Amino acid sequence: MEEKLSIAEDLLTGPRGRRLLLKFALEAERVHGVKQGRDSLRYAVVRASHHLEPGQGAVYRSGAESVWRTVITPEEVAYRLSEMTLPAVTPSMLRSALAEAVNAAQYWQKPEGEDTLAATEPVQRELGRVAEHIARSPHSDWWTTALVATDQWSVWSWDDGRPDYLAGPESTEAERLRKWRERTRENEARAARDPIYSCSDGWWSTPPTLFSTRRLFDGAPACLWFVEDGMGWKRAVTRQVSAPVNARVYEIDRAQAWAELCRRFPIEVTAQKRNDWYLTTGRSGRWVVPDWTQVADEYEGVHLTVAGYLAAAGTAIDATDDTASVIAGWAPDETYWLTDSATSNGDSRSWVCDTSDTYPFWDEEPQ
């Protein structure tokens, strides 16, 4: 029971968790067959979010009628949420809501209107009911679980592109990490000299190494579904990752776990991250990320649980009295491998995303 309460709290704590709850509520309305008119929750959310968008003010017209003139308040959205009957949680509904929440992450700008709306007191209060409903479902049980080393998969290619960690001449993870640290220090020095280089100089805080996730209920790897600021890929190739069962893996299950990594192994990124991370968090000050070359001396991998992601991703996490950090560019259930103990030379499978039905579906192509 305590673990279930923890999931509900995690969902309400972070911007990605609250966005998931709002997406689930909107999907619940569709499941109940509610017409998408002026009295619907979706109508209220779209219009309330529009007026909370950064820099909004533009009025869109359809003929002589201004379709965005009506202002709907968070209190009205909360009321419509309170009137909704929540349907049974299904794996597809939950995965779809999580995928949408992850894809909407954009940590180089101010929060979107939906994120701001979900964080308002009246809406967040009503989302608590949705959080408890999801937390009671067995389909959310795996969100708090640690790495499953025996069934890990990595995306080898998206459409015609390849993941960043496969680029470059480096042949070992140690070499990639060493090059990453050199670039990070060079970028920091350059951005400190000339602020123009701190604009979008890389908003993520991930290692430049092999990453992997488990497979979901229908056999598709989670890494196909959950990508921050995804590009709408429709084809992908995955490879099975071989990892030792007894690998030394650091678990990030809450913000405090990330903060501890930053305290123990800090590398400063203030000059190169300050613009992006100030916009997304509102915090002004010094920034650090884990120095992955040092982390690799103690751990073979770092795993971010789904619950940890939903509670902490995209927030300013205090590391020390005067430094903070952001979990950015990560995906839920993602493990980054910092040594060569894990390899991606296993089974290879090709996938196609079918978007013709209610929920997108990654279907495996025949060999």
Secondary structure per residue as TSV (DSSP state, phi and psi in degrees):
chain	resnum	aa	ss	phi	psi
A	1	M	-	360.0	-40.8
A	2	E	H	-61.4	-39.3
A	3	E	H	-65.3	-38.3
A	4	K	H	-65.3	-41.5
A	5	L	H	-62.2	-35.7
A	6	S	H	-63.6	-40.8
A	7	I	H	-61.5	-44.5
A	8	A	H	-60.5	-42.0
A	9	E	H	-65.7	-41.7
A	10	D	H	-59.9	-41.2
A	11	L	H	-62.8	-33.4
A	12	L	H	-87.6	-16.0
A	13	T	H	-78.5	-42.1
A	14	G	S	-108.3	159.8
A	15	P	H	-63.4	-34.2
A	16	R	H	-73.2	-35.6
A	17	G	H	-65.1	-45.3
A	18	R	H	-65.2	-36.5
A	19	R	H	-65.1	-38.9
A	20	L	H	-59.1	-45.0
A	21	L	H	-61.5	-41.7
A	22	L	H	-66.3	-41.4
A	23	K	H	-63.2	-40.0
A	24	F	H	-64.0	-41.4
A	25	A	H	-63.4	-40.3
A	26	L	H	-65.6	-38.7
A	27	E	H	-68.3	-35.4
A	28	A	H	-60.2	-39.0
A	29	E	H	-62.0	-41.3
A	30	R	H	-64.5	-41.1
A	31	V	H	-59.1	-36.4
A	32	H	T	-81.1	-0.3
A	33	G	T	73.3	26.5
A	34	V	-	-71.6	129.6
A	35	K	-	-68.2	139.7
A	36	Q	-	-85.5	59.0
A	37	G	S	-99.0	-163.6
A	38	R	T	-66.2	-20.2
A	39	D	T	-92.6	1.7
A	40	S	S	-84.3	159.1
A	41	L	H	-64.2	-41.9
A	42	R	H	-61.1	-42.4
A	43	Y	H	-58.0	-45.6
A	44	A	H	-65.1	-42.7
A	45	V	H	-64.9	-44.7
A	46	V	H	-61.4	-45.7
A	47	R	H	-74.8	-39.4
A	48	A	H	-64.8	-40.1
A	49	S	H	-65.5	-38.2
A	50	H	H	-58.1	-42.7
A	51	H	T	-77.8	-6.6
A	52	L	T	-105.4	0.3
A	53	E	S	-65.8	142.6
A	54	P	T	-59.4	128.2
A	55	G	T	71.3	16.0
A	56	Q	-	-68.4	169.8
A	57	G	-	148.4	-17.5
A	58	A	-	-68.5	139.5
A	59	V	-	-108.0	124.3
A	60	Y	-	-97.3	134.7
A	61	R	E	-117.5	144.1
A	62	S	E	-120.4	100.4
A	63	G	T	66.0	-129.4
A	64	A	T	-90.1	-5.4
A	65	E	E	-99.0	131.8
A	66	S	E	-85.8	112.4
A	67	V	T	-81.2	-10.2
A	68	W	T	-113.0	8.0
A	69	R	-	-68.0	-36.5
A	70	T	S	-69.0	125.8
A	71	V	-	-96.2	123.5
A	72	I	-	-107.8	129.2
A	73	T	-	-86.6	160.0
A	74	P	H	-57.3	-32.0
A	75	E	H	-63.0	-37.8
A	76	E	H	-69.9	-40.5
A	77	V	H	-60.8	-44.3
A	78	A	H	-61.1	-40.7
A	79	Y	H	-61.9	-44.4
A	80	R	H	-66.2	-34.5
A	81	L	H	-62.6	-41.3
A	82	S	H	-67.5	-23.8
A	83	E	T	-86.4	-8.1
A	84	M	-	-84.2	136.7
A	85	T	-	-87.6	123.8
A	86	L	-	-83.0	130.9
A	87	P	-	-79.9	169.6
A	88	A	-	-60.6	140.6
A	89	V	-	-76.0	129.7
A	90	T	-	-115.6	155.8
A	91	P	H	-58.0	-38.5
A	92	S	H	-67.7	-42.8
A	93	M	H	-61.7	-43.8
A	94	L	H	-68.3	-42.9
A	95	R	H	-65.2	-40.3
A	96	S	H	-63.4	-43.3
A	97	A	H	-64.3	-40.9
A	98	L	H	-65.6	-43.3
A	99	A	H	-61.5	-41.8
A	100	E	H	-66.5	-40.0
A	101	A	H	-64.9	-39.8
A	102	V	H	-68.2	-45.8
A	103	N	H	-62.3	-28.5
A	104	A	T	-79.4	-3.5
A	105	A	-	-68.8	127.1
A	106	Q	-	-143.8	94.2
A	107	Y	T	-94.9	31.5
A	108	W	T	-123.3	12.8
A	109	Q	S	-148.8	174.4
A	110	K	S	-66.1	154.3
A	111	P	-	-56.7	143.5
A	112	E	-	-66.8	164.9
A	113	G	H	-57.9	-39.0
A	114	E	H	-65.3	-37.9
A	115	D	H	-65.6	-42.3
A	116	T	H	-65.0	-42.0
A	117	L	H	-61.0	-46.2
A	118	A	H	-65.8	-20.6
A	119	A	H	-91.2	-7.5
A	120	T	S	-68.3	150.9
A	121	E	H	-58.6	-48.1
A	122	P	H	-65.2	-40.4
A	123	V	H	-71.1	-43.2
A	124	Q	H	-61.4	-37.2
A	125	R	H	-60.3	-44.2
A	126	E	H	-75.6	-27.4
A	127	L	H	-67.6	-20.1
A	128	G	H	-57.4	-36.6
A	129	R	H	-65.8	-38.7
A	130	V	H	-67.6	-39.9
A	131	A	H	-61.9	-44.3
A	132	E	H	-65.6	-36.9
A	133	H	H	-62.9	-45.2
A	134	I	H	-69.4	-39.8
A	135	A	H	-63.9	-29.8
A	136	R	T	-74.7	-16.3
A	137	S	S	-78.1	137.9
A	138	P	G	-66.0	-16.3
A	139	H	G	-72.2	-11.5
A	140	S	G	-101.3	2.7
A	141	D	G	-59.2	-37.4
A	142	W	G	-72.5	-10.0
A	143	W	G	-64.0	-24.6
A	144	T	G	-102.1	1.8
A	145	T	-	-82.4	152.8
A	146	A	-	-78.9	-178.3
A	147	L	-	-56.0	136.3
A	148	V	-	-103.9	91.6
A	149	A	T	-69.7	-20.0
A	150	T	T	-84.2	-6.8
A	151	D	S	-142.6	66.3
A	152	Q	E	-109.6	140.6
A	153	W	E	-135.7	147.8
A	154	S	E	-128.7	147.3
A	155	V	E	-77.1	121.5
A	156	W	E	-87.7	-37.0
A	157	S	E	-155.2	146.7
A	158	W	E	-109.9	123.0
A	159	D	T	46.9	-114.6
A	160	D	T	-101.9	1.6
A	161	G	B	-99.8	175.9
A	162	R	-	-134.7	148.8
A	163	P	-	-60.2	152.8
A	164	D	G	-58.2	-34.5
A	165	Y	G	-68.5	-14.3
A	166	L	G	-90.1	-8.4
A	167	A	-	-83.5	155.5
A	168	G	S	93.8	164.4
A	169	P	S	-85.3	-6.4
A	170	E	-	-61.9	138.6
A	171	S	-	-107.3	-14.5
A	172	T	S	-128.2	158.2
A	173	E	H	-64.1	-34.5
A	174	A	H	-60.5	-40.7
A	175	E	H	-66.9	-41.3
A	176	R	H	-61.8	-43.0
A	177	L	H	-66.5	-38.8
A	178	R	H	-63.4	-44.1
A	179	K	H	-64.1	-39.0
A	180	W	H	-61.5	-44.3
A	181	R	H	-64.7	-40.1
A	182	E	H	-62.1	-45.8
A	183	R	H	-65.1	-40.6
A	184	T	H	-61.2	-43.9
A	185	R	H	-67.5	-40.5
A	186	E	H	-64.0	-44.2
A	187	N	H	-63.1	-37.6
A	188	E	H	-66.1	-44.9
A	189	A	H	-65.0	-41.7
A	190	R	H	-66.5	-44.3
A	191	A	H	-67.1	-30.5
A	192	A	H	-68.6	-34.4
A	193	R	H	-75.1	-39.1
A	194	D	-	-135.7	106.2
A	195	P	G	-58.3	-19.5
A	196	I	G	-61.1	-26.8
A	197	Y	G	-81.0	-4.3
A	198	S	G	-89.9	-2.6
A	199	C	T	-81.3	112.2
A	200	S	T	49.9	49.6
A	201	D	S	-88.7	25.4
A	202	G	-	110.5	99.1
A	203	W	-	-87.5	-5.6
A	204	W	-	-88.2	165.9
A	205	S	-	-132.6	34.9
A	206	T	-	-96.0	153.9
A	207	P	-	-71.4	158.3
A	208	P	S	-90.4	42.5
A	209	T	S	-124.1	177.9
A	210	L	-	-57.4	134.4
A	211	F	E	-127.6	157.7
A	212	S	E	-155.1	162.9
A	213	T	B	-140.6	169.6
A	214	R	-	-79.6	173.2
A	215	R	B	-89.0	151.3
A	216	L	-	-94.3	-171.2
A	217	F	T	-61.2	-26.2
A	218	D	T	-103.1	9.4
A	219	G	S	94.1	-10.7
A	220	A	-	-79.7	134.5
A	221	P	B	-61.6	142.7
A	222	A	H	-60.7	-29.5
A	223	C	H	-65.4	-17.7
A	224	L	H	-72.8	-31.5
A	225	W	H	-91.6	-40.5
A	226	F	-	-110.0	101.6
A	227	V	-	-138.0	122.6
A	228	E	T	-67.4	132.7
A	229	D	T	50.5	52.5
A	230	G	-	-66.5	164.3
A	231	M	-	-102.6	11.0
A	232	G	-	70.6	33.3
A	233	W	-	-61.9	146.9
A	234	K	-	-116.4	-10.3
A	235	R	E	-135.5	148.5
A	236	A	E	-157.3	155.8
A	237	V	E	-120.9	128.8
A	238	T	E	-114.4	154.8
A	239	R	E	-129.9	142.5
A	240	Q	E	-73.0	138.7
A	241	V	E	-103.9	125.4
A	242	S	B	-91.0	119.2
A	243	A	-	-132.0	143.5
A	244	P	-	-65.4	137.5
A	245	V	T	-61.6	-34.1
A	246	N	T	-98.0	26.3
A	247	A	-	-61.4	144.3
A	248	R	-	-80.9	101.7
A	249	V	E	-119.0	129.0
A	250	Y	E	-85.8	126.5
A	251	E	E	-96.3	123.2
A	252	I	E	-100.7	97.1
A	253	D	-	-110.8	-0.4
A	254	R	S	-165.9	169.4
A	255	A	H	-58.8	-36.7
A	256	Q	H	-61.5	-33.0
A	257	A	H	-67.5	-39.0
A	258	W	H	-67.0	-42.5
A	259	A	H	-59.1	-38.1
A	260	E	H	-65.3	-40.4
A	261	L	H	-59.5	-43.3
A	262	C	H	-68.7	-32.5
A	263	R	H	-70.8	-41.3
A	264	R	H	-78.9	-34.7
A	265	F	S	-133.4	62.0
A	266	P	E	-82.4	145.8
A	267	I	E	-135.4	130.0
A	268	E	E	-77.8	136.7
A	269	V	-	-135.4	24.4
A	270	T	H	-55.5	-52.0
A	271	A	H	-64.9	-36.4
A	272	Q	H	-87.8	-16.9
A	273	K	H	-109.2	-13.9
A	274	R	H	-59.0	-39.2
A	275	N	H	-65.6	-53.5
A	276	D	H	-63.1	-48.8
A	277	W	H	-75.6	-24.4
A	278	Y	H	-66.7	-44.2
A	279	L	H	-61.7	-43.3
A	280	T	H	-80.1	-26.1
A	281	T	H	-113.0	-21.7
A	282	G	-	81.0	3.2
A	283	R	-	-93.6	135.9
A	284	S	-	-115.1	127.0
A	285	G	S	160.5	-164.3
A	286	R	E	-80.1	144.0
A	287	W	E	-124.6	145.3
A	288	V	E	-136.7	161.4
A	289	V	E	-133.3	164.8
A	290	P	E	-64.3	137.1
A	291	D	-	-80.9	100.7
A	292	W	H	-65.4	-23.6
A	293	T	H	-65.7	-35.8
A	294	Q	H	-76.7	-38.9
A	295	V	H	-59.0	-37.7
A	296	A	T	-64.5	-19.5
A	297	D	T	-69.9	-23.3
A	298	E	T	-114.1	-25.4
A	299	Y	-	-132.1	144.4
A	300	E	S	-85.4	-23.5
A	301	G	E	-154.8	165.2
A	302	V	E	-131.5	124.7
A	303	H	E	-115.6	131.7
A	304	L	E	-105.6	115.5
A	305	T	-	-69.9	160.7
A	306	V	H	-62.2	-45.2
A	307	A	H	-62.0	-41.1
A	308	G	H	-62.8	-40.2
A	309	Y	H	-62.4	-49.7
A	310	L	H	-63.6	-32.2
A	311	A	H	-83.5	-31.5
A	312	A	H	-120.6	-24.0
A	313	A	T	-61.0	135.8
A	314	G	T	80.9	6.8
A	315	T	S	-108.4	158.9
A	316	A	-	-81.7	112.8
A	317	I	E	-103.5	115.5
A	318	D	E	-66.1	126.0
A	319	A	-	-98.3	-47.7
A	320	T	S	-133.9	-171.8
A	321	D	S	-61.9	-28.8
A	322	D	S	-127.0	12.8
A	323	T	E	-131.0	153.2
A	324	A	E	-144.6	173.8
A	325	S	E	-149.7	169.5
A	326	V	-	-134.9	132.1
A	327	I	-	-80.6	106.5
A	328	A	-	-139.0	135.6
A	329	G	S	88.1	-9.3
A	330	W	-	-77.8	163.4
A	331	A	-	-124.7	153.3
A	332	P	T	-61.4	137.0
A	333	D	T	72.3	14.0
A	334	E	-	-82.6	137.1
A	335	T	E	-116.4	127.9
A	336	Y	E	-101.4	129.4
A	337	W	E	-96.5	123.5
A	338	L	-	-98.8	-8.2
A	339	T	S	-130.7	176.3
A	340	D	T	-85.5	14.8
A	341	S	T	-68.8	-22.1
A	342	A	S	-109.9	138.1
A	343	T	B	-132.7	153.4
A	344	S	-	-109.8	40.1
A	345	N	-	-100.0	18.3
A	346	G	S	-89.5	-152.0
A	347	D	-	-56.8	136.4
A	348	S	E	-112.9	135.4
A	349	R	E	-137.1	143.2
A	350	S	E	-105.0	144.2
A	351	W	E	-133.3	149.4
A	352	V	E	-128.2	134.8
A	353	C	E	-91.6	119.3
A	354	D	E	-98.1	116.5
A	355	T	-	-108.8	18.3
A	356	S	S	-81.1	-17.0
A	357	D	S	-102.3	-173.4
A	358	T	S	-58.1	-46.7
A	359	Y	S	-111.1	141.7
A	360	P	-	-59.6	153.0
A	361	F	E	-144.4	124.4
A	362	W	E	-87.7	114.4
A	363	D	E	-108.4	134.7
A	364	E	E	-76.5	132.2
A	365	E	-	-77.0	142.9
A	366	P	-	-63.0	145.2
A	367	Q	-	-71.9	360.0
